[in-house]
């Protein structure tokens, strides 16, 4: 095996010539500006679920997801989803109780 950094032949996980690590690592980066989209979608899904099944559980998760969307960079969408989740939670409690 050869070192990617200096090109010398090596037999260990660290090059003895230049000290470079030969382990392959993968770095995944996500832009901060796009992470809130996932939280907004989750808030919407859990809000709808709160209308029909376990309003306190799914509504609470919807509110938390909206809060996370607000923390991740889109304050307006996060607050909107928190309001929608709260409305769905209350509607589920009042009208769709089994």
Secondary structure, 3 states (H helix, E strand, C coil): CECCCCCCECCCCECCCCCCECCCCCCCCCCHHHCHHHHHHHHHHHHHHHHHCCHHHHHHHHHHHHHHHHHCCCHHHHHHHHHHHHHHHHHHHHHCCC
